[in-house]
Amino acid sequence: MLKFSLGFMLVFGFSLAQAQKVAFTEYDLPNGLHVILHQDKTAPVVAVSVMYHVGSKNEQTNRTGFAHFFEHLLFEGSENIKRGEFMKIVSSNGGQNNANTTQDRTFYYEVFPSNQLETGLWLESERMLHPIINEIGVKTQNEVVKEEKRLRVDNQPYGNFLSEVMKRLFTKHPYNWVPIGSMADLDAATLSEFIAFNKKYYIPNNAALVIAGDIDIDKTKKLVTQYFAEVPTGKPVEKVNIQEDPITREVIDTAYDNNIQIPAIMTAYLTPGMTSKESIALQLASDVLSTGASSRMYKKMVDDKKNSLQVGSFNYALEDYGAYINYALPSGPYPLDSLLKDMDDEIVKLQNEPISETEFTKIRNQFENNYIGKNARMLGVAENLADGYIFQNKNTNHVNEELEEVRKITRQDIQTVAKKYLNKNQRVVLYYLPKK
């Protein structure tokens, strides 16, 4: 049964991937806003999205959390949308909306019935052109962000693990902190600082507007001009250009968490940014180790030795650098060092010999099916198109090239990156322990 399922998915994945080329039209408005349009009339749905090339890495060291804060603040309202009405307008017109922030970008979107395309364009143009940034909104959203941090980070088991890893892995680059930032920094910020941050980054020439779904291209172009052409161009945004020092000796440290009873052991390695071919190979390496019940670390540590409740490996690829992270939680009174040795042994195997053809087929198939699944949704297509333009040197067509890039990765490439980046003298080892 397994052989049939794997073979079926492989053939199915290849045929779908070849058939589902994403067609798009792209152009720039005079104010610098990059517009990408994708027509798909299979369902009467449209996704309207704006990706701003600003994330937590654009913040100052004493004003962290600004980008994530603006993810919330720019829902407050505008000159033409009363405070608190933004989401009500979306829901009353049959839509859904949300936003998210990473170290590198902020992504806003609405998904509407296609007859509400103009509503979505109006909302996003209001966010860009007429945002209201005042003391009331700042104070309100400051409390919202604090509550989010309490719920999702401070009071969440292992909620601070990524923050603890990143601040040890990065000593110079602003990846040193995570997007949620510091509440003390937000409390200390003045209204003028928030206004200046908005003026600097949330501008048309630092954004991509992507519309995907049941649209008429010519009519949509006219609507885009109608709603966005009057937005003034901002000053060019300088790219963050801070080089991180390589790690040349093993860094061993301990962090404590009030919310856990089971400790964890973590390792983190500094790796290349997302546009590197090596980054793709490292992601496939992590899939070999921990994706699925048949993966190497899971089978060894959870199934066979039963010394781990959970084990994982992933390449956290960002624009400038990446962080390759392994972690394990013991299933009983097993020393963390024994789990560390088991994870290290699997890394050494990756370094010493190529993975099997069976494993290679499986991880490629997993990637392809995930890729196809994301491009089956209009919002997924919109985000992939924006990612290509923002992060792949303005190559929007990366949405159609990504799968082929993965197919070009060889078993030898996976072995090579493991040898190059996943060495003990290039890593942070973190013992993540219950505080009490």
Secondary structure as GFF3:
##gff-version 3
##sequence-region A 1 436
A	DSSP	alpha_helix	2	19	.	.	.	ID=ss1
A	DSSP	beta_strand	25	28	.	.	.	ID=ss2
A	DSSP	beta_strand	34	39	.	.	.	ID=ss3
A	DSSP	beta_strand	45	52	.	.	.	ID=ss4
A	DSSP	three_ten_helix	56	58	.	.	.	ID=ss5
A	DSSP	alpha_helix	66	73	.	.	.	ID=ss6
A	DSSP	alpha_helix	86	92	.	.	.	ID=ss7
A	DSSP	beta_strand	96	101	.	.	.	ID=ss8
A	DSSP	beta_strand	106	113	.	.	.	ID=ss9
A	DSSP	three_ten_helix	114	116	.	.	.	ID=ss10
A	DSSP	alpha_helix	117	129	.	.	.	ID=ss11
A	DSSP	alpha_helix	135	149	.	.	.	ID=ss12
A	DSSP	pi_helix	150	154	.	.	.	ID=ss13
A	DSSP	alpha_helix	161	169	.	.	.	ID=ss14
A	DSSP	three_ten_helix	174	176	.	.	.	ID=ss15
A	DSSP	alpha_helix	183	188	.	.	.	ID=ss16
A	DSSP	alpha_helix	191	201	.	.	.	ID=ss17
A	DSSP	three_ten_helix	204	206	.	.	.	ID=ss18
A	DSSP	beta_strand	207	213	.	.	.	ID=ss19
A	DSSP	alpha_helix	217	228	.	.	.	ID=ss20
A	DSSP	beta_strand	251	257	.	.	.	ID=ss21
A	DSSP	beta_strand	264	272	.	.	.	ID=ss22
A	DSSP	alpha_helix	277	290	.	.	.	ID=ss23
A	DSSP	alpha_helix	296	297	.	.	.	ID=ss24
A	DSSP	pi_helix	298	304	.	.	.	ID=ss25
A	DSSP	beta_strand	308	317	.	.	.	ID=ss26
A	DSSP	beta_strand	321	330	.	.	.	ID=ss27
A	DSSP	alpha_helix	336	352	.	.	.	ID=ss28
A	DSSP	alpha_helix	357	374	.	.	.	ID=ss29
A	DSSP	alpha_helix	378	391	.	.	.	ID=ss30
A	DSSP	alpha_helix	398	408	.	.	.	ID=ss31
A	DSSP	alpha_helix	411	421	.	.	.	ID=ss32
A	DSSP	three_ten_helix	424	426	.	.	.	ID=ss33
A	DSSP	beta_strand	427	434	.	.	.	ID=ss34
###
